[in-house]
Amino acid sequence: MREGRFLWRGPLGFLLGLGLLAVAGLARAEESWPQRLPLTSLEAEAVRLRCREVVRGLRVQALYRGEGGLLVLLGRGRPLLLLALEEGRPMPHAGPLRGRLVEKRPLSFLRELALARQVVAAGGEYRCFVLHRGRVVGVLRLGEDLEPLPVPGVPPPP
């Protein structure tokens, strides 16, 4: 190395700094993450089976037409999953429920919903990832008693 050059200058230094920021971010995130032991394979399989049962029983509760397309509220008595429908394909929707209520109709993609193999336990609940043709379109939440939890901030349909 020539005199006057520092390791942290140039592309190598940039990568080193980026790596240090990533490690610091992970350490900080780990401090705020709810501490819980990893799921055992039996526990994960029980949660996954319950999620599969709930997903198979989902029905269209309401449809809302918004500026970006159609929002679909799925559930069983109470709203459990909120998806956006764009060009006939379900997509994830993380925003608030907006738009005007339109007439319910059967949607063919409901038969194509599946679950990812991964189950996550966080904050006193389990989360199962709902897939449509291999793409995550929503997250189904179950309580510790394996009962489905409603979508937060979404009132029951009229």
Residue, then its C-alpha position, 0 to 999 in steps of 0.5 A: m500500500r502506498e503511503g498516504r492511502f487509506l484502506w477505507r477510501g475507494p471501492l474496498g473501503f465503500l464495501l467495508g463501510l457498507g458491511l459494518l453498517a449492515v452488521a450494526g443494523l442487524a445488531r440493533a434490530e436483534e435488540s428490538w426483535p421480540q425474544r422467542l425460541p425458534l419454532t420446533s418442527l412439530e409446532a411449525e407443522a401444527v401452525r401450518l396445518r391450521c393455516r391451511e385449514v383457514v386458507r381453504g375456508l376463506r370466502v370473499q367478504a367484500l370487494y372495494r373499487g379504488e383508484g388502483g384496482l380492486l381490493v378483496l377482503l377475505g375471511r370467515g365471519r371477520p376479515l382475515l386477509l386483504l389483497a389487491l386484485e390487478e388484472g385478475r391476479p392477486m397482489p399484496h396490499a399493505g395500505p388502508l382499506r379505501g374505495r367504494l363497496v361493489e357487488k361481491r362475485p366469485l373469484s377463481f384465484l381462491r382455489e389457487l391460494a397456497l402456503a409457504r413452508q416457512v412459519v414465523a413466530a413474532g410478538g405472541e402470534y404466528r404468521c403464515f405466508v399466503l401464496h398465489r402461483g409462488r408469489v406472496v400475496g398476504v400474511l395470515r396471522l394466528g394467535e397463540d391458541l391457533e385461532p385466526l386474527p383479524v386484519p388490523g385496522v380493517p372493520p368487518p364488512p357491512 
